[in-house]
Amino acid sequence: MRFFDESAKPRFRRRMSAAKLTALFLCAVIAVVFLCSSVYIISHTRHYHDRNGSGGCCSVCDNLLTAKNTLLQFSVAFAGAGVSAGVLFVFSAVIKTVVYAVFFSPVKLKIRLNN
Protein backbone atom coordinates (compact mmCIF):
# COMPACT_ATOMS: atom_id res chain seq x y z
CA MET A 1 0.00 0.00 0.00
CA ARG A 2 1.36 3.38 -0.97
CA PHE A 3 1.11 6.29 1.40
CA PHE A 4 1.08 8.94 -1.29
CA ASP A 5 0.42 9.11 -4.97
CA GLU A 6 3.47 9.52 -7.18
CA SER A 7 1.66 11.95 -9.46
CA ALA A 8 0.81 14.23 -6.52
CA LYS A 9 4.44 14.51 -5.48
CA PRO A 10 5.71 18.11 -5.65
CA ARG A 11 8.34 18.85 -8.21
CA PHE A 12 11.39 20.15 -6.39
CA ARG A 13 13.79 19.69 -9.25
CA ARG A 14 13.92 23.11 -10.83
CA ARG A 15 16.81 24.45 -12.76
CA MET A 16 18.75 27.16 -11.05
CA SER A 17 19.05 30.42 -12.92
CA ALA A 18 22.40 31.65 -14.15
CA ALA A 19 22.45 34.44 -11.54
CA LYS A 20 21.94 31.94 -8.69
CA LEU A 21 24.64 29.66 -10.03
CA THR A 22 27.03 32.59 -10.36
CA ALA A 23 26.27 33.72 -6.80
CA LEU A 24 26.78 30.19 -5.50
CA PHE A 25 30.08 29.89 -7.35
CA LEU A 26 31.23 33.27 -6.01
CA CYS A 27 30.38 32.24 -2.45
CA ALA A 28 32.31 29.00 -2.91
CA VAL A 29 35.35 30.88 -4.26
CA ILE A 30 35.29 33.32 -1.34
CA ALA A 31 35.04 30.44 1.15
CA VAL A 32 38.00 28.70 -0.49
CA VAL A 33 40.06 31.91 -0.41
CA PHE A 34 39.28 32.36 3.29
CA LEU A 35 40.17 28.75 4.05
CA CYS A 36 43.40 28.71 2.02
CA SER A 37 44.59 32.05 3.40
CA SER A 38 43.90 30.96 6.97
CA VAL A 39 45.64 27.61 6.51
CA TYR A 40 48.65 29.30 4.89
CA ILE A 41 48.96 31.84 7.69
CA ILE A 42 48.63 29.18 10.38
CA SER A 43 51.07 26.75 8.76
CA HIS A 44 53.77 29.34 7.95
CA THR A 45 53.69 31.52 11.05
CA ARG A 46 56.99 30.14 12.34
CA HIS A 47 59.18 29.84 9.26
CA TYR A 48 62.82 30.15 8.30
CA HIS A 49 63.66 33.64 6.95
CA ASP A 50 65.59 33.10 3.70
CA ARG A 51 65.89 36.77 2.60
CA ASN A 52 65.56 35.84 -1.10
CA GLY A 53 62.29 37.71 -1.71
CA SER A 54 61.70 41.02 -3.41
CA GLY A 55 63.90 43.77 -2.01
CA GLY A 56 65.94 41.35 0.09
CA CYS A 57 63.11 40.44 2.47
CA CYS A 58 61.72 37.00 3.14
CA SER A 59 59.43 35.62 0.41
CA VAL A 60 57.29 33.75 2.95
CA CYS A 61 56.80 37.00 4.89
CA ASP A 62 55.64 38.64 1.64
CA ASN A 63 53.12 35.85 1.08
CA LEU A 64 51.95 36.03 4.70
CA LEU A 65 51.39 39.76 4.35
CA THR A 66 49.43 39.22 1.12
CA ALA A 67 47.24 36.53 2.74
CA LYS A 68 46.67 38.74 5.78
CA ASN A 69 45.67 41.70 3.61
CA THR A 70 43.30 39.49 1.59
CA LEU A 71 41.55 38.32 4.75
CA LEU A 72 41.40 41.88 6.07
CA GLN A 73 39.87 43.24 2.86
CA PHE A 74 37.23 40.50 2.73
CA SER A 75 36.35 40.88 6.40
CA VAL A 76 35.98 44.67 6.08
CA ALA A 77 33.79 44.21 3.00
CA PHE A 78 31.57 41.66 4.78
CA ALA A 79 31.29 43.83 7.88
CA GLY A 80 30.32 46.82 5.75
CA ALA A 81 27.74 44.77 3.89
CA GLY A 82 26.28 43.51 7.17
CA VAL A 83 26.03 46.98 8.65
CA SER A 84 24.46 48.42 5.52
CA ALA A 85 21.96 45.54 5.33
CA GLY A 86 21.02 46.12 8.98
CA VAL A 87 20.56 49.85 8.45
CA LEU A 88 18.50 49.19 5.32
CA PHE A 89 16.31 46.70 7.20
CA VAL A 90 15.66 49.12 10.09
CA PHE A 91 15.06 52.00 7.68
CA SER A 92 12.56 50.02 5.62
CA ALA A 93 10.70 48.84 8.75
CA VAL A 94 10.45 52.42 10.06
CA ILE A 95 9.35 53.82 6.70
CA LYS A 96 6.73 51.11 6.29
CA THR A 97 5.31 51.85 9.74
CA VAL A 98 5.29 55.62 9.21
CA VAL A 99 3.70 55.37 5.77
CA TYR A 100 1.01 53.03 7.07
CA ALA A 101 0.26 55.27 10.07
CA VAL A 102 0.15 58.50 8.02
CA PHE A 103 -1.64 57.46 4.85
CA PHE A 104 -4.11 54.88 6.16
CA SER A 105 -6.79 55.70 8.68
CA PRO A 106 -9.78 53.63 9.80
CA VAL A 107 -11.99 55.80 7.58
CA LYS A 108 -9.84 55.19 4.50
CA LEU A 109 -9.73 51.48 5.24
CA LYS A 110 -13.52 51.51 5.71
CA ILE A 111 -13.40 49.86 9.10
CA ARG A 112 -16.66 49.95 10.98
CA LEU A 113 -16.15 50.96 14.59
CA ASN A 114 -18.84 49.57 16.89
CA ASN A 115 -19.30 50.67 20.49
C-alpha positions in Angstrom: 0.0 0.0 0.0 1.4 3.4 -1.0 1.1 6.3 1.4 1.1 8.9 -1.3 0.4 9.1 -5.0 3.5 9.5 -7.2 1.7 11.9 -9.5 0.8 14.2 -6.5 4.4 14.5 -5.5 5.7 18.1 -5.6 8.3 18.9 -8.2 11.4 20.1 -6.4 13.8 19.7 -9.3 13.9 23.1 -10.8 16.8 24.4 -12.8 18.7 27.2 -11.1 19.1 30.4 -12.9 22.4 31.6 -14.1 22.5 34.4 -11.5 21.9 31.9 -8.7 24.6 29.7 -10.0 27.0 32.6 -10.4 26.3 33.7 -6.8 26.8 30.2 -5.5 30.1 29.9 -7.4 31.2 33.3 -6.0 30.4 32.2 -2.4 32.3 29.0 -2.9 35.3 30.9 -4.3 35.3 33.3 -1.3 35.0 30.4 1.2 38.0 28.7 -0.5 40.1 31.9 -0.4 39.3 32.4 3.3 40.2 28.8 4.0 43.4 28.7 2.0 44.6 32.1 3.4 43.9 31.0 7.0 45.6 27.6 6.5 48.7 29.3 4.9 49.0 31.8 7.7 48.6 29.2 10.4 51.1 26.8 8.8 53.8 29.3 7.9 53.7 31.5 11.1 57.0 30.1 12.3 59.2 29.8 9.3 62.8 30.2 8.3 63.7 33.6 6.9 65.6 33.1 3.7 65.9 36.8 2.6 65.6 35.8 -1.1 62.3 37.7 -1.7 61.7 41.0 -3.4 63.9 43.8 -2.0 65.9 41.3 0.1 63.1 40.4 2.5 61.7 37.0 3.1 59.4 35.6 0.4 57.3 33.7 3.0 56.8 37.0 4.9 55.6 38.6 1.6 53.1 35.8 1.1 52.0 36.0 4.7 51.4 39.8 4.4 49.4 39.2 1.1 47.2 36.5 2.7 46.7 38.7 5.8 45.7 41.7 3.6 43.3 39.5 1.6 41.6 38.3 4.7 41.4 41.9 6.1 39.9 43.2 2.9 37.2 40.5 2.7 36.3 40.9 6.4 36.0 44.7 6.1 33.8 44.2 3.0 31.6 41.7 4.8 31.3 43.8 7.9 30.3 46.8 5.8 27.7 44.8 3.9 26.3 43.5 7.2 26.0 47.0 8.7 24.5 48.4 5.5 22.0 45.5 5.3 21.0 46.1 9.0 20.6 49.9 8.4 18.5 49.2 5.3 16.3 46.7 7.2 15.7 49.1 10.1 15.1 52.0 7.7 12.6 50.0 5.6 10.7 48.8 8.7 10.5 52.4 10.1 9.4 53.8 6.7 6.7 51.1 6.3 5.3 51.8 9.7 5.3 55.6 9.2 3.7 55.4 5.8 1.0 53.0 7.1 0.3 55.3 10.1 0.2 58.5 8.0 -1.6 57.5 4.9 -4.1 54.9 6.2 -6.8 55.7 8.7 -9.8 53.6 9.8 -12.0 55.8 7.6 -9.8 55.2 4.5 -9.7 51.5 5.2 -13.5 51.5 5.7 -13.4 49.9 9.1 -16.7 50.0 11.0 -16.2 51.0 14.6 -18.8 49.6 16.9 -19.3 50.7 20.5 
